[in-house]
Amino acid sequence: MKSLSNRFVLQLLAALHALILCAIVQPVWAQDAPKITVATVNGEDIYLEEVMALRERLPADLRQQPMETYFDRLVDDIIDSRLAAAAGSQTGLTEDPEIRRQMSIAAQRILAEAWISDQIRKRVTDAELKAAYDTYIADTGSREEVKARHILVAEKQTAEDIINQLKGGADFIALAKEKSTGPSGPNGGDLGYFSRGAMVPAFETAAFGLDIGQHSQSPVQTQFGWHIILVEDKRTAEPPNYAQLQPQLQQNLINQNLARLLDGLRQNASFSKRSFADIRKDAQAANQNNAAN
């Protein structure tokens, strides 16, 4: 009976683990926020920052709903976790070796997140964000756009015949309307302006490699068939302003700095990892032993 009871307690602890983390760990950008009390549990205050930290870990679709529709539930969840943790401490669960091990793991996670948050906050500054924006502005190649038309056919030979007709002076738009099997055919193959990454790689490479007024001299193959491409114009798109791009730049800098931080830690540490196949074999053996007992 004791084994079953401990297993149940561990399952409960695991269920509360994420909630406890959410209530304690603050977001990187909210550590200097004023302390606003939202509730009190046995004389201990619960602050708004804890609720907001928990909110950040909700599914995106739920966060898009008005906060007043779920705010009280978030507060109640924190209250329940505090009460359950206090009850567990009063009944001596903190002396159970396995519970203590799980609490140590949770504490390590909290300490790790707090250290990472502190390091990221020091690195992702306004100056770094503005420098990243200046770099983006200077990279005009990433904002290059092409205006093109294409003719799509099923067979390479058909595409080569069309290219020969174009070389002989045939009108591209008329041929697109007549020959193209793609949805843009009735519009003369017009694709409008598009940037890098908008088309499949083979098509993009061919289109951006052509000069204005030039059509492809050989058929371009993609999973859709064979293309003949005509470039009508090229331009550099206007960049978004700093305010529009700041969230993306901020996330990029967070990701880059996090990767560098963790890579630095690994380079200065000694660790090893077992293969998933070996771990699965051990887990299956353990399950078989448990079933036999």
The 8 nearest C-alpha neighbors of each residue, nearest first, counted from 0:
[[1, 3, 2, 4, 5, 6, 7, 8],
 [0, 2, 4, 3, 5, 6, 7, 8],
 [3, 1, 5, 4, 0, 6, 7, 8],
 [2, 4, 6, 0, 1, 5, 7, 8],
 [3, 5, 1, 7, 2, 6, 0, 8],
 [6, 4, 8, 2, 7, 3, 9, 1],
 [7, 5, 3, 9, 4, 8, 2, 10],
 [8, 6, 10, 4, 5, 9, 11, 3],
 [7, 9, 5, 11, 10, 6, 12, 4],
 [10, 8, 12, 6, 11, 7, 13, 5],
 [9, 11, 13, 7, 12, 8, 14, 6],
 [12, 10, 8, 14, 9, 13, 7, 15],
 [11, 13, 9, 15, 14, 10, 16, 8],
 [12, 14, 16, 10, 11, 15, 9, 17],
 [15, 13, 11, 12, 16, 10, 17, 18],
 [14, 16, 12, 18, 13, 17, 19, 11],
 [15, 17, 13, 19, 18, 14, 12, 20],
 [18, 16, 20, 19, 15, 21, 14, 13],
 [19, 17, 21, 15, 20, 16, 22, 53],
 [20, 18, 22, 16, 21, 17, 15, 23],
 [19, 21, 17, 23, 18, 22, 24, 16],
 [20, 22, 53, 18, 19, 23, 52, 24],
 [23, 21, 49, 19, 20, 53, 24, 18],
 [22, 24, 20, 21, 49, 19, 25, 109],
 [25, 23, 21, 20, 22, 109, 26, 113],
 [24, 26, 52, 30, 23, 27, 29, 48],
 [27, 25, 29, 28, 52, 24, 30, 116],
 [26, 28, 116, 29, 120, 25, 30, 117],
 [27, 29, 26, 30, 120, 31, 25, 32],
 [30, 28, 32, 26, 31, 27, 25, 48],
 [31, 29, 32, 28, 25, 27, 26, 48],
 [30, 32, 29, 33, 28, 34, 27, 48],
 [33, 31, 29, 30, 34, 48, 28, 35],
 [34, 32, 35, 31, 48, 30, 47, 29],
 [33, 35, 46, 36, 32, 47, 48, 31],
 [36, 34, 46, 47, 33, 37, 48, 45],
 [35, 37, 46, 45, 38, 47, 44, 34],
 [38, 36, 46, 47, 45, 35, 39, 74],
 [39, 37, 45, 36, 44, 40, 46, 74],
 [38, 40, 44, 43, 45, 42, 41, 37],
 [39, 41, 43, 42, 44, 78, 38, 45],
 [42, 40, 43, 39, 44, 82, 81, 78],
 [41, 43, 40, 39, 44, 38, 45, 81],
 [44, 42, 40, 39, 41, 45, 38, 81],
 [43, 45, 39, 38, 36, 46, 40, 42],
 [46, 44, 38, 36, 39, 37, 43, 47],
 [45, 47, 36, 35, 48, 37, 49, 34],
 [46, 48, 50, 49, 35, 37, 36, 51],
 [47, 49, 51, 50, 46, 52, 25, 29],
 [50, 48, 22, 52, 47, 51, 46, 23],
 [49, 51, 53, 47, 48, 52, 54, 73],
 [50, 52, 54, 48, 53, 49, 47, 55],
 [53, 51, 49, 55, 54, 50, 25, 21],
 [52, 54, 21, 50, 51, 55, 56, 22],
 [53, 55, 51, 57, 56, 52, 50, 62],
 [56, 54, 52, 53, 57, 51, 62, 26],
 [57, 55, 54, 53, 58, 52, 21, 59],
 [56, 58, 54, 55, 59, 62, 61, 53],
 [59, 57, 61, 60, 62, 56, 55, 54],
 [60, 58, 62, 61, 57, 63, 56, 55],
 [61, 59, 63, 62, 58, 64, 57, 65],
 [60, 62, 63, 58, 59, 64, 57, 65],
 [63, 61, 59, 64, 60, 57, 58, 54],
 [62, 64, 60, 61, 59, 65, 66, 58],
 [63, 65, 62, 61, 66, 60, 68, 69],
 [66, 64, 67, 68, 63, 62, 69, 61],
 [67, 65, 68, 70, 69, 64, 62, 63],
 [66, 68, 70, 65, 69, 71, 64, 72],
 [69, 67, 66, 65, 70, 64, 71, 72],
 [68, 70, 72, 67, 71, 66, 73, 65],
 [71, 69, 67, 73, 72, 66, 68, 74],
 [72, 70, 74, 73, 69, 75, 67, 68],
 [73, 71, 75, 69, 74, 70, 76, 68],
 [74, 72, 76, 70, 75, 71, 50, 77],
 [73, 75, 71, 77, 72, 76, 78, 50],
 [76, 74, 72, 78, 73, 77, 79, 71],
 [77, 75, 79, 73, 74, 78, 72, 80],
 [76, 78, 80, 74, 79, 75, 81, 73],
 [77, 79, 75, 81, 76, 80, 82, 74],
 [80, 78, 76, 82, 77, 81, 83, 75],
 [79, 81, 77, 83, 82, 78, 84, 76],
 [82, 80, 78, 84, 79, 83, 85, 77],
 [81, 83, 85, 79, 84, 80, 86, 78],
 [84, 82, 86, 80, 85, 81, 79, 87],
 [83, 85, 87, 81, 86, 82, 80, 88],
 [86, 84, 88, 82, 87, 83, 81, 89],
 [87, 85, 83, 89, 88, 84, 82, 90],
 [88, 86, 84, 90, 92, 85, 89, 83],
 [87, 89, 85, 91, 86, 90, 93, 92],
 [90, 88, 86, 91, 87, 85, 92, 93],
 [91, 89, 87, 88, 92, 86, 93, 85],
 [92, 90, 88, 93, 89, 94, 87, 95],
 [91, 93, 94, 95, 87, 88, 90, 98],
 [92, 94, 91, 95, 88, 99, 98, 87],
 [95, 93, 92, 91, 96, 99, 98, 88],
 [94, 96, 98, 92, 93, 97, 99, 91],
 [97, 95, 99, 98, 94, 100, 93, 101],
 [98, 96, 100, 99, 95, 101, 9, 5],
 [97, 99, 101, 95, 100, 96, 102, 93],
 [100, 98, 102, 96, 97, 101, 93, 95],
 [99, 101, 97, 103, 98, 102, 96, 104],
 [100, 102, 98, 104, 103, 99, 97, 105],
 [101, 103, 99, 105, 104, 100, 106, 98],
 [104, 102, 106, 100, 101, 105, 99, 107],
 [105, 103, 101, 107, 102, 106, 108, 100],
 [106, 104, 102, 108, 103, 107, 109, 101],
 [105, 107, 103, 109, 108, 104, 102, 110],
 [108, 106, 110, 104, 105, 109, 111, 103],
 [107, 109, 111, 105, 106, 110, 112, 104],
 [108, 110, 106, 112, 111, 107, 113, 105],
 [109, 111, 107, 113, 108, 112, 106, 114],
 [112, 110, 108, 114, 109, 113, 107, 115],
 [111, 113, 115, 109, 114, 110, 116, 108],
 [112, 114, 110, 116, 111, 115, 109, 117],
 [115, 113, 117, 111, 116, 112, 110, 118],
 [114, 116, 112, 118, 117, 113, 119, 111],
 [117, 115, 27, 113, 119, 114, 118, 112],
 [116, 118, 114, 120, 115, 119, 113, 121],
 [119, 117, 115, 121, 120, 116, 114, 122],
 [120, 118, 122, 116, 121, 117, 123, 115],
 [119, 121, 117, 118, 123, 122, 116, 27],
 [122, 120, 118, 119, 123, 117, 124, 116],
 [121, 123, 119, 120, 124, 118, 256, 127],
 [124, 122, 120, 119, 121, 127, 252, 253],
 [123, 125, 127, 126, 122, 128, 121, 120],
 [126, 124, 128, 127, 129, 123, 130, 249],
 [125, 127, 129, 124, 128, 130, 123, 131],
 [128, 126, 130, 124, 125, 129, 123, 131],
 [127, 129, 125, 131, 130, 126, 124, 132],
 [128, 130, 132, 126, 131, 127, 125, 133],
 [131, 129, 127, 133, 132, 128, 126, 134],
 [130, 132, 134, 128, 129, 133, 127, 135],
 [131, 133, 129, 135, 134, 130, 136, 128],
 [134, 132, 130, 136, 135, 131, 129, 137],
 [135, 133, 131, 137, 132, 136, 130, 138],
 [134, 136, 132, 138, 133, 137, 131, 139],
 [137, 135, 133, 134, 138, 132, 139, 238],
 [136, 138, 134, 135, 139, 133, 132, 140],
 [139, 137, 135, 140, 136, 141, 134, 142],
 [138, 140, 142, 141, 137, 143, 136, 235],
 [141, 139, 143, 142, 138, 235, 137, 144],
 [140, 142, 139, 143, 138, 195, 194, 135],
 [143, 141, 139, 140, 236, 235, 144, 194],
 [144, 142, 235, 140, 141, 234, 194, 236],
 [145, 143, 194, 193, 234, 233, 235, 192],
 [144, 146, 233, 192, 193, 232, 147, 194],
 [145, 147, 192, 232, 191, 231, 230, 233],
 [148, 146, 230, 229, 231, 190, 191, 145],
 [147, 149, 189, 188, 229, 190, 228, 230],
 [150, 148, 228, 188, 227, 229, 226, 151],
 [149, 151, 179, 175, 227, 226, 188, 152],
 [152, 150, 226, 179, 180, 181, 225, 149],
 [153, 151, 225, 180, 179, 154, 224, 158],
 [152, 154, 224, 225, 155, 151, 157, 180],
 [153, 155, 157, 156, 152, 225, 158, 224],
 [156, 154, 158, 157, 225, 159, 218, 153],
 [157, 155, 159, 158, 154, 160, 161, 218],
 [156, 158, 160, 154, 155, 159, 161, 152],
 [159, 157, 155, 161, 156, 160, 218, 162],
 [158, 160, 156, 162, 161, 157, 155, 163],
 [159, 161, 157, 163, 158, 162, 156, 164],
 [160, 162, 164, 158, 163, 159, 165, 157],
 [163, 161, 165, 159, 164, 160, 166, 158],
 [162, 164, 166, 160, 161, 165, 167, 159],
 [163, 165, 167, 161, 162, 166, 169, 160],
 [166, 164, 169, 162, 168, 167, 163, 161],
 [167, 165, 163, 164, 168, 162, 169, 161],
 [166, 168, 164, 165, 169, 163, 162, 170],
 [167, 169, 165, 166, 170, 164, 171, 163],
 [170, 168, 165, 164, 167, 171, 166, 174],
 [169, 171, 173, 172, 174, 168, 165, 164],
 [172, 170, 174, 173, 175, 169, 165, 187],
 [173, 171, 187, 175, 174, 170, 176, 188],
 [172, 174, 176, 170, 175, 171, 177, 187],
 [175, 173, 177, 171, 176, 172, 178, 170],
 [176, 174, 179, 187, 172, 150, 178, 184],
 [177, 175, 184, 185, 187, 173, 174, 178],
 [176, 178, 174, 175, 173, 179, 184, 185],
 [177, 179, 175, 174, 176, 180, 150, 152],
 [178, 180, 151, 150, 175, 184, 181, 152],
 [179, 181, 151, 152, 184, 178, 182, 150],
 [180, 182, 183, 184, 179, 151, 150, 188],
 [183, 181, 184, 180, 185, 188, 179, 186],
 [182, 184, 188, 186, 181, 185, 189, 187],
 [185, 183, 188, 176, 179, 187, 186, 175],
 [184, 186, 176, 187, 183, 188, 182, 175],
 [187, 185, 184, 183, 188, 189, 176, 172],
 [186, 188, 172, 175, 176, 184, 185, 189],
 [187, 189, 183, 184, 148, 149, 186, 175],
 [188, 190, 148, 187, 191, 186, 183, 147],
 [191, 189, 148, 147, 188, 192, 146, 183],
 [190, 192, 146, 189, 147, 193, 148, 145],
 [193, 191, 146, 145, 144, 190, 147, 194],
 [192, 194, 144, 145, 197, 146, 191, 195],
 [195, 193, 144, 197, 143, 196, 145, 142],
 [194, 196, 197, 203, 193, 141, 144, 198],
 [195, 197, 198, 194, 199, 203, 200, 193],
 [196, 198, 195, 194, 193, 199, 203, 200],
 [199, 197, 203, 196, 200, 202, 195, 193],
 [198, 200, 202, 201, 203, 197, 196, 221],
 [201, 199, 203, 202, 204, 198, 196, 221],
 [202, 200, 204, 203, 199, 205, 221, 219],
 [201, 203, 205, 200, 204, 199, 206, 198],
 [204, 202, 200, 206, 205, 201, 198, 207],
 [205, 203, 201, 207, 202, 206, 200, 208],
 [204, 206, 208, 202, 203, 207, 201, 209],
 [207, 205, 203, 208, 209, 204, 202, 228],
 [206, 208, 204, 209, 205, 203, 145, 210],
 [209, 207, 205, 206, 204, 210, 203, 215],
 [210, 208, 206, 207, 213, 230, 205, 211],
 [209, 211, 213, 212, 230, 208, 207, 214],
 [212, 210, 230, 231, 232, 213, 209, 233],
 [211, 213, 231, 230, 210, 214, 229, 232],
 [212, 214, 210, 211, 229, 230, 209, 215],
 [215, 213, 229, 228, 216, 230, 212, 227],
 [214, 216, 228, 217, 227, 229, 213, 218],
 [217, 215, 214, 162, 218, 227, 159, 213],
 [216, 218, 215, 219, 159, 162, 227, 158],
 [217, 219, 226, 227, 225, 158, 220, 159],
 [220, 218, 226, 225, 227, 217, 221, 202],
 [219, 221, 225, 224, 226, 218, 222, 201],
 [222, 220, 223, 224, 201, 225, 219, 202],
 [221, 223, 224, 220, 225, 199, 201, 153],
 [224, 222, 221, 225, 220, 153, 151, 152],
 [223, 225, 153, 221, 222, 220, 152, 151],
 [226, 224, 220, 152, 219, 151, 218, 155],
 [227, 225, 151, 219, 150, 218, 228, 149],
 [226, 228, 150, 149, 218, 215, 219, 151],
 [229, 227, 149, 214, 215, 148, 226, 230],
 [228, 230, 214, 148, 147, 213, 149, 231],
 [231, 229, 147, 211, 212, 213, 232, 146],
 [230, 232, 212, 211, 147, 146, 229, 233],
 [233, 231, 146, 211, 230, 145, 234, 147],
 [234, 232, 145, 144, 146, 211, 235, 231],
 [233, 235, 144, 143, 236, 145, 232, 146],
 [236, 234, 143, 142, 144, 237, 139, 233],
 [235, 237, 142, 238, 143, 234, 144, 139],
 [236, 238, 235, 239, 142, 240, 136, 139],
 [239, 237, 236, 240, 136, 142, 135, 235],
 [238, 240, 243, 244, 237, 241, 242, 136],
 [239, 241, 243, 242, 238, 244, 245, 132],
 [240, 242, 244, 243, 245, 239, 132, 129],
 [243, 241, 245, 244, 240, 246, 239, 247],
 [244, 242, 240, 241, 245, 239, 246, 247],
 [243, 245, 241, 247, 242, 246, 248, 239],
 [244, 246, 248, 242, 247, 241, 243, 249],
 [247, 245, 249, 248, 244, 250, 243, 242],
 [246, 248, 250, 249, 245, 244, 251, 243],
 [249, 247, 245, 251, 250, 246, 252, 244],
 [248, 250, 246, 252, 247, 251, 245, 253],
 [249, 251, 253, 247, 252, 248, 254, 246],
 [250, 252, 248, 254, 249, 253, 255, 247],
 [253, 251, 255, 249, 254, 250, 256, 248],
 [252, 254, 250, 256, 251, 255, 257, 249],
 [253, 255, 257, 251, 252, 256, 250, 258],
 [256, 254, 252, 258, 257, 253, 251, 259],
 [255, 257, 259, 253, 258, 254, 252, 260],
 [256, 258, 260, 254, 259, 255, 253, 261],
 [257, 259, 255, 261, 256, 260, 262, 254],
 [260, 258, 256, 262, 257, 261, 263, 255],
 [261, 259, 257, 263, 262, 258, 256, 264],
 [262, 260, 264, 263, 258, 259, 257, 265],
 [261, 263, 259, 265, 264, 260, 258, 266],
 [262, 264, 266, 260, 261, 265, 259, 267],
 [265, 263, 261, 267, 262, 266, 268, 260],
 [266, 264, 268, 262, 267, 263, 261, 269],
 [265, 267, 263, 264, 268, 262, 269, 261],
 [266, 268, 265, 264, 263, 269, 262, 270],
 [269, 267, 265, 266, 264, 270, 263, 271],
 [268, 270, 267, 271, 265, 266, 264, 272],
 [271, 269, 268, 272, 265, 266, 267, 273],
 [270, 272, 273, 269, 274, 268, 265, 266],
 [273, 271, 274, 270, 275, 278, 277, 269],
 [272, 274, 275, 277, 271, 278, 276, 279],
 [275, 273, 276, 277, 278, 272, 279, 271],
 [274, 276, 278, 277, 279, 273, 280, 272],
 [275, 277, 279, 274, 278, 280, 273, 281],
 [278, 276, 280, 274, 279, 275, 281, 273],
 [277, 279, 275, 281, 280, 276, 282, 274],
 [278, 280, 282, 276, 281, 277, 275, 283],
 [281, 279, 277, 283, 278, 282, 276, 284],
 [280, 282, 284, 278, 279, 283, 285, 277],
 [283, 281, 279, 285, 284, 280, 278, 286],
 [282, 284, 286, 280, 285, 281, 279, 287],
 [285, 283, 287, 281, 282, 286, 280, 288],
 [284, 286, 282, 288, 287, 283, 281, 289],
 [287, 285, 289, 283, 288, 284, 290, 282],
 [286, 288, 290, 284, 285, 289, 291, 283],
 [289, 287, 291, 285, 290, 286, 292, 284],
 [288, 290, 286, 292, 287, 291, 285, 284],
 [289, 291, 287, 288, 292, 286, 285, 284],
 [292, 290, 288, 289, 287, 286, 285, 284],
 [291, 289, 290, 288, 287, 286, 285, 284]]
